[in-house]
Amino acid sequence: MSAISRKNQLTIPVDVLREAGLEPGDDVRISSVGAGRIELVKTAELIKAFAGCLDEEVFPPGYLDGVRRGWA
């Protein structure tokens, strides 16, 4: 069992991290999934799940090129 410190910090037991497939240096997204529940999702998993899901229906051909030209 872990306790949340006064600085809102928490130590996650190493066996829990290993079982979840998380390692030192991994980037994670942390979100609330209900009262008393928090979810950590490895960023690489999020990229794998959503990469390429915005097709031509969302961004018509040439749209993103136009947006990028506006950054210069």
VENJO-V307664 format. One record per backbone hydrogen bond with DSSP energy under -1.0 kcal/mol. CO is the residue of the C=O (numbers start at 1). NH is the residue of the N-H. Records with the same first field share a line. If there is no record, write none. Layout:
CO=NH + NH
This chain:
5=8
9=5
13=17
14=18
15=19
16=20
17=22
18=21
23=26
27=43
29=41
31=39
34=37
37=33
39=31
41=29
42=46
43=47
44=48
45=49
46=50
47=51
50=53
53=55
55=58 + 59
60=63
62=66
63=67
64=68
65=69
66=70
68=71
